């Protein structure tokens, strides 16, 4: 029973539960094992939301076994802990010489996409004349239209001009691997970290930070209204977007000091 979760979410839960069982080295871990595993997650300094997601997957696993486990969820900060600045983004783009990878990074950044959204794109979802991309989001497969820039559309045109179309399970994915299958979040994460390392960027942050936190932060820093950022990122609740407000306050101070001079 999938409980209405997206396939990518289910896959993520299965992967995390698998890592838990690999750590336990038994299919019947004890509550003590769960605490030890949680301690390793903290020792790795993973994000609080990541640790919570691990625990949700573990709780679901024990539930399937007819067992009940409990643990305190970690409080999530209302601010964005880390993001890449404009120089970081330019450096990542500059070291990417593979056209397909470069196009994927452009689409991820300029369309403010989640990893799963990028991986699920089909050729028919891209409208280069309207400068939009149609995505499927949420548990019910809702559709939304996201914006792309002229420069991103130019890169997509160049990519599509040389990339052969390929049908997989009755669909034509916009991006597929050299092995003839759709990209998944693991593939995308490994690709991103490869270019991040080549760019010499050591600060924390992966695909989600690059495709979501970073463009939002840059837009706010450049004076975009929070309501516009909310629409671009498709946040249902403005409180989610308000996590970027601290960037606006910092920019406000810088502009104040630069402009209010005698």
C-alpha positions in Angstrom: 0.0 0.0 0.0 1.6 3.3 -1.1 -0.6 5.7 1.0 -0.6 8.1 -1.9 3.1 8.8 -1.8 5.0 9.6 -4.9 7.1 6.8 -6.3 10.3 8.7 -5.6 9.2 9.2 -2.0 8.6 5.5 -1.6 11.9 4.7 -3.2 13.6 7.0 -0.8 11.9 5.4 2.2 12.9 2.0 1.0 16.5 3.1 0.5 16.7 4.6 4.0 15.1 1.5 5.6 17.6 -0.6 3.8 20.6 1.4 5.2 19.1 0.9 8.6 18.9 -2.9 8.2 22.4 -3.0 6.7 23.6 -1.2 9.9 21.6 -3.6 12.1 22.8 -6.7 10.2 19.4 -8.3 11.0 15.9 -8.1 9.7 14.6 -7.7 13.3 16.5 -4.7 14.8 16.0 -3.9 18.4 15.0 -0.4 19.8 18.6 -0.2 21.1 19.8 -0.6 17.5 17.5 2.2 16.4 19.1 4.6 18.9 22.6 3.6 17.9 21.7 4.2 14.2 20.2 7.6 15.1 23.5 8.4 16.8 25.5 7.7 13.7 23.2 10.0 11.7 23.9 12.8 14.2 27.6 12.0 14.1 27.6 12.5 10.3 26.1 16.0 10.9 23.2 15.3 8.5 20.5 17.9 8.2 17.7 17.6 10.7 15.1 17.0 8.1 17.2 14.2 6.6 17.5 12.6 10.1 13.7 12.9 10.5 13.1 11.3 7.1 15.3 8.4 8.1 13.3 8.0 11.3 10.0 8.1 9.4 11.2 5.3 7.1 12.4 3.3 10.1 9.1 3.8 11.9 7.2 2.6 8.8 9.4 -0.5 8.6 8.8 -1.4 12.2 5.1 -0.8 11.6 5.0 -3.3 8.8 6.6 -5.8 11.3 3.8 -5.1 13.7 6.1 -3.2 16.0 5.7 0.3 17.5 8.8 2.5 17.9 8.9 6.1 19.0 11.5 8.9 19.0 11.6 12.6 19.2 11.4 14.5 15.9 14.1 17.2 15.5 12.8 20.7 15.3 13.5 22.2 11.9 15.0 25.7 11.7 12.9 28.4 10.2 15.9 29.8 8.3 17.9 28.3 5.4 21.1 26.8 6.9 23.2 27.0 3.7 23.0 27.9 0.0 25.4 28.7 -2.8 26.1 32.3 -3.9 26.2 33.6 -7.5 29.9 33.0 -7.8 29.5 29.3 -6.7 26.8 28.8 -9.3 29.0 30.3 -12.1 31.9 28.1 -11.0 29.8 24.9 -11.1 28.5 25.8 -14.6 32.0 26.7 -15.8 33.5 23.3 -14.9 30.7 21.3 -16.6 31.9 20.4 -20.1 29.3 17.7 -20.7 26.3 19.2 -22.7 23.7 16.9 -21.1 24.9 17.5 -17.6 25.2 21.2 -18.3 21.6 21.3 -19.6 20.4 19.4 -16.6 22.1 21.8 -14.2 20.6 24.7 -16.1 17.1 23.4 -16.0 17.5 22.5 -12.3 18.6 26.0 -11.3 16.6 28.2 -13.6 13.3 26.3 -13.2 13.9 25.9 -9.5 13.2 22.2 -9.7 13.4 19.4 -7.2 15.5 16.4 -8.2 12.5 14.2 -8.7 10.8 16.8 -10.9 13.9 17.1 -13.2 14.2 13.3 -13.5 10.5 12.9 -14.5 10.5 15.4 -17.3 9.5 14.3 -20.8 10.1 16.0 -24.1 6.5 17.1 -24.4 6.8 19.0 -21.1 9.1 21.6 -22.5 7.8 24.7 -24.4 10.8 26.7 -25.5 8.7 29.3 -27.2 6.7 30.1 -24.1 9.8 29.6 -21.9 8.0 27.2 -19.6 8.3 23.6 -18.4 5.4 21.5 -17.2 6.1 19.4 -14.1 4.2 16.9 -12.1 4.3 17.5 -8.4 2.9 16.3 -5.2 1.2 13.0 -4.1 -1.6 13.2 -6.7 0.6 14.0 -9.6 -0.6 17.6 -9.9 0.7 19.6 -12.8 2.3 23.0 -12.7 4.0 25.3 -15.2 7.4 26.7 -14.2 9.4 29.5 -15.9 12.8 29.2 -17.5 15.1 32.0 -18.7 16.1 32.8 -22.3 19.6 31.5 -21.5 18.2 28.2 -20.2 16.0 27.8 -23.3 19.0 28.4 -25.5 20.9 25.6 -23.7 17.9 23.3 -24.0 17.7 24.0 -27.8 21.3 23.1 -28.2 20.9 19.9 -26.2 17.7 18.8 -28.1 19.3 19.5 -31.4 21.9 16.7 -30.9 20.2 14.3 -28.5 18.3 11.4 -30.1 14.8 10.9 -28.8 14.4 7.6 -26.8 11.2 6.0 -25.7 11.1 4.4 -22.3 7.9 2.7 -20.9 5.9 4.6 -23.5 7.4 8.0 -22.7 10.1 10.1 -24.1 12.3 11.3 -21.2 14.0 14.7 -21.6 17.1 13.3 -19.9 18.2 9.6 -20.0 21.4 8.0 -19.0 24.1 6.4 -21.2 22.5 3.1 -20.3 19.2 4.0 -21.7 17.2 4.6 -18.5 15.8 7.6 -16.8 18.0 9.5 -14.4 17.1 9.0 -10.7 17.8 11.2 -7.7 20.9 9.2 -6.8 22.4 9.6 -10.3 21.7 13.3 -10.2 23.2 13.7 -6.8 26.4 12.0 -7.8 26.7 14.1 -10.9 26.1 17.3 -9.0 28.7 16.5 -6.3 31.2 15.6 -9.0 31.0 19.1 -10.5 30.8 20.8 -7.1 34.1 19.1 -6.2 35.7 20.1 -9.5 34.6 23.7 -8.9 36.5 23.6 -5.6 33.4 24.3 -3.5 33.6 22.8 0.0 30.5 24.4 1.6 27.6 22.0 2.4 24.7 21.5 0.0 23.5 19.2 -2.7 21.0 19.1 -5.5 18.1 20.5 -3.5 20.2 23.4 -2.2 21.4 24.1 -5.8 17.9 23.9 -7.4 15.7 25.4 -4.7 17.5 27.3 -1.8 20.1 28.9 -4.1 17.9 30.5 -6.8 15.4 31.7 -4.1 18.3 33.2 -2.1 19.7 35.0 -5.2 16.3 36.3 -6.2 15.7 37.7 -2.7 19.2 39.2 -2.6 18.6 40.9 -5.9 15.4 42.5 -4.7 12.6 40.1 -5.7 9.4 40.4 -3.7 8.7 37.4 -1.4 5.3 36.8 -3.2 7.1 36.4 -6.5 9.5 34.0 -5.0 6.6 32.1 -3.5 5.0 31.7 -6.9 8.3 30.7 -8.6 9.1 28.1 -6.0 5.4 27.0 -5.9 5.2 27.3 -2.1 1.6 26.9 -1.0 2.3 28.7 2.3 4.1 32.1 2.4 5.6 31.0 5.7 7.8 28.5 3.8 9.1 31.4 1.6 9.7 33.5 4.7 12.7 31.3 5.5 14.5 33.4 3.0 13.6 36.7 4.6 16.9 36.8 6.5 18.6 37.2 3.2 16.4 40.2 2.5 17.3 41.8 5.8 21.0 41.4 5.1 20.6 42.9 1.6 18.6 45.7 3.2 21.4 46.6 5.5 24.0 46.5 2.7 21.9 48.7 0.4 21.2 51.1 3.4 24.9 51.5 4.1 25.7 52.0 0.4 22.9 54.5 -0.4 22.3 56.6 2.7 25.5 58.6 2.6 26.2 62.3 2.8 
